[in-house]
Amino acid sequence: MATVNFSVPDDVKEAFNLAYEGQNKSAVIAELMREAVERAARKKQHQTAIANILQRRAAIEPVSEEAFQTAREELR
């Protein structure tokens, strides 16, 4: 198992110690780090998906309102 050393503001340390009093702080931090890694991975997936959508939209020619309404009526 690895050891991680980092600095945090005193108010964050105090709030953390109060919030997780009586709990294994190492386990809590490890779980919070796992959640942060998962959140970062989801964010990257979302950014990639948005970039793909925008790229596809840029390659499609716009449809006029009239053509849209015609197609809509035909499909009803």
SERO-4910 file (N, C-alpha, C, O; in steps of 0.05 Angstrom, whole numbers):
BEGIN
 pado doro    nc1    nc2    nc3   cac1   cac2   cac3    cc1    cc2    cc3    oc1    oc2    oc3
  Met    A     17    -23      0      0      0      0     18     25      0     39     25     13
  Ala    A     10     45    -15     25     70    -17     18     90      5     -4     89     17
  Thr    A     36    108     10     32    130     28     31    156     12     48    160     -5
  Val    A     11    172     17      8    198      3     10    220     23     -2    219     44
  Asn    A     26    240     17     30    263     34     21    288     19     31    293     -3
  Phe    A      3    303     30     -6    328     18    -15    348     39    -21    340     61
  Ser    A    -15    373     32    -23    394     50    -51    404     44    -59    406     21
  Val    A    -66    411     65    -92    422     62    -95    446     81    -81    447    101
  Pro    A   -113    464     74   -117    487     92   -126    477    120   -140    456    122
  Asp    A   -119    491    141   -126    483    168   -156    480    172   -165    461    185
  Asp    A   -172    498    160   -201    496    164   -212    470    151   -231    459    162
  Val    A   -201    462    129   -210    437    116   -202    413    134   -219    395    137
  Lys    A   -178    413    144   -170    392    162   -188    390    186   -197    368    194
  Glu    A   -194    412    199   -211    412    222   -239    402    216   -251    386    231
  Ala    A   -250    412    193   -277    403    185   -278    374    179   -297    360    186
  Phe    A   -256    364    166   -255    335    159   -253    319    185   -268    299    187
  Asn    A   -236    327    203   -234    312    229   -260    312    244   -266    292    257
  Leu    A   -275    334    244   -301    334    257   -321    316    243   -336    301    255
  Ala    A   -321    318    217   -341    303    201   -337    273    203   -356    257    203
  Tyr    A   -311    264    205   -305    236    205   -293    227    231   -277    208    232
  Glu    A   -300    240    253   -290    233    279   -297    204    286   -319    194    282
  Gly    A   -277    190    296   -280    162    304   -278    142    281   -281    118    285
  Gln    A   -274    152    257   -272    134    234   -242    132    225   -226    149    232
  Asn    A   -237    111    210   -210    107    200   -206    128    177   -216    125    155
  Lys    A   -190    148    184   -186    170    165   -173    161    139   -179    171    117
  Ser    A   -154    142    141   -141    132    116   -162    119     98   -161    122     74
  Ala    A   -180    103    109   -200     90     93   -219    110     81   -227    108     58
  Val    A   -226    131     96   -244    151     86   -231    166     63   -244    170     42
  Ile    A   -206    174     66   -192    188     45   -189    170     20   -192    180     -2
  Ala    A   -183    145     24   -180    127      2   -206    125    -14   -206    125    -39
  Glu    A   -229    123      0   -255    122    -13   -261    149    -28   -271    148    -50
  Leu    A   -255    171    -15   -259    197    -28   -242    199    -53   -250    211    -73
  Met    A   -217    189    -52   -200    190    -75   -211    172    -98   -210    180   -121
  Arg    A   -222    149    -91   -234    131   -111   -257    146   -125   -260    145   -149
  Glu    A   -274    159   -109   -296    174   -120   -287    196   -138   -299    201   -159
  Ala    A   -266    210   -130   -255    231   -147   -244    221   -173   -248    233   -194
  Val    A   -231    198   -173   -221    185   -197   -244    178   -215   -243    183   -240
  Glu    A   -265    166   -204   -289    158   -220   -302    183   -232   -311    183   -255
  Arg    A   -305    204   -216   -317    229   -225   -301    241   -248   -312    251   -267
  Ala    A   -274    240   -246   -257    251   -267   -260    234   -293   -260    245   -315
  Ala    A   -263    208   -290   -267    191   -313   -293    197   -327   -295    198   -351
  Arg    A   -315    200   -311   -341    207   -322   -340    234   -336   -352    237   -357
  Lys    A   -326    253   -324   -324    279   -336   -310    278   -363   -319    290   -383
  Lys    A   -289    262   -364   -275    258   -390   -293    245   -411   -292    253   -434
  Gln    A   -308    225   -402   -327    212   -421   -348    232   -431   -354    232   -455
  His    A   -358    248   -413   -378    268   -422   -366    288   -441   -378    295   -461
  Gln    A   -342    297   -435   -329    316   -453   -324    304   -481   -327    317   -501
  Thr    A   -316    279   -481   -311    265   -506   -337    262   -522   -338    266   -546
  Ala    A   -358    254   -508   -385    251   -521   -394    278   -532   -404    278   -555
  Ile    A   -391    299   -517   -399    326   -527   -383    334   -552   -394    344   -571
  Ala    A   -357    329   -551   -340    336   -574   -348    320   -598   -349    330   -620
  Asn    A   -355    294   -595   -364    277   -617   -391    288   -629   -394    288   -653
  Ile    A   -409    295   -611   -435    306   -620   -431    332   -636   -442    335   -657
  Leu    A   -414    349   -625   -409    375   -639   -395    370   -666   -401    384   -686
  Gln    A   -377    351   -667   -364    344   -692   -384    334   -713   -383    341   -736
  Arg    A   -402    317   -704   -422    306   -723   -441    328   -732   -448    329   -756
  Arg    A   -449    345   -714   -467    367   -721   -454    386   -741   -468    396   -759
  Ala    A   -428    390   -739   -414    408   -757   -413    397   -785   -411    411   -805
  Ala    A   -415    370   -788   -413    357   -814   -440    354   -827   -442    347   -851
  Ile    A   -462    361   -813   -489    358   -824   -498    385   -834   -496    405   -821
  Glu    A   -510    385   -858   -521    410   -869   -547    416   -854   -563    398   -849
  Pro    A   -551    442   -848   -576    450   -835   -600    444   -852   -599    443   -876
  Val    A   -623    439   -839   -648    433   -852   -666    458   -848   -668    469   -826
  Ser    A   -679    467   -869   -696    490   -867   -721    483   -850   -728    459   -847
  Glu    A   -733    503   -840   -758    499   -824   -779    486   -842   -794    469   -832
  Glu    A   -781    495   -866   -801    484   -885   -796    454   -890   -815    439   -889
  Ala    A   -771    447   -895   -765    418   -900   -770    402   -875   -780    379   -877
  Phe    A   -764    413   -852   -769    399   -827   -799    394   -823   -808    372   -817
  Gln    A   -815    415   -827   -844    412   -824   -856    393   -844   -874    377   -837
  Thr    A   -846    393   -868   -856    375   -889   -850    346   -881   -868    329   -882
  Ala    A   -826    341   -873   -818    314   -864   -835    305   -840   -843    282   -838
  Arg    A   -839    323   -822   -855    317   -798   -883    310   -806   -894    290   -795
  Glu    A   -895    325   -823   -923    319   -832   -924    292   -847   -944    277   -844
  Glu    A   -904    286   -863   -904    261   -878   -902    237   -860   -912    216   -866
  Leu    A   -889    240   -837   -885    218   -819   -908    214   -800   -908    195   -784
  Arg    A   -927    232   -800   -950    229   -782   -970    209   -792   -991    205   -780
***
